[in-house]
């Protein structure tokens, strides 16, 4: 269906514009890209899909940056000239131009825009030009194409040996955005000849990484271990440990570890006792608690209206001193998420009575 767009928004509480804004903020946190509030104001009234929002964000930022000047670097050249430029290539001069004193084998460095970083940007601009249906975005991308005219094409932009350092710090966030957009897949349909583009985000992975990044800001980084490994639920007679465990987050505290697992599922605030927490989630985190001898267990879900942000339920694990907390965090506001996570993992044992 040429010209048609299918947008499937995640199950986040709110209107479509608010959902898009929340998703962009999650992506920004996970990708390490700083997004200002002013860049998201257009989402309140815009009618474009999420892909056009990301294209516009990337194109606007890149155009502002390249108007100040593209990042360049010195590239070595060897050329035969009438006048000396740089240094003389003595070996080439003696072997090839011994009888031609009018020609000089020169070796010199030339400042060039054809860098791996710029090739990534050009590849992203070319791909997005074929994808966008927005006239405004098309105009931005056309200007970017003109400014990147003397940059070479890349056959594999995601494999370019890009070096990010203090000389191109203004382009670090843009490089991450470009890689995000280049990672989208070109999809051919089984029937028809149209070529489509898909940009898909597994929400459970995005939520897990979002929480991990926010926790690294909320508490001491050295105490937070993401995707922790090394423990197993079982051990056989030979000492082998099948079925290794990998909780999303393990936080080391003086009184014992806290094991936190993220779940991209909607809780039901109408269920006053259990919030419709799936039994499988509880069984899984209880297994983590036993293996890690954890002081506390936390199942973390996305917040929606009707729930309190932070700890919503607290249970005592039978015949142990271990506690299991059911908590939620607002994915639409990273600063609030950091504050809420700090309270969740640092809450005093008697704080909730």
PyMOL commands that set and color helices and strands:
alter all, ss='L'
color gray80, all
select helices_A, chain A and resi 16-31+37-44+50-67+90-96+116-131+135-147+157-159+166-182+203-218+221-223+279-292+334-346
alter helices_A, ss='H'
color red, helices_A
select strands_A, chain A and resi 73-81+87-88+104-112+185-188+195-198+224-226+249-251+258-263+296-302+310-316+323-329
alter strands_A, ss='S'
color yellow, strands_A
deselect
rebuild
show_as cartoon
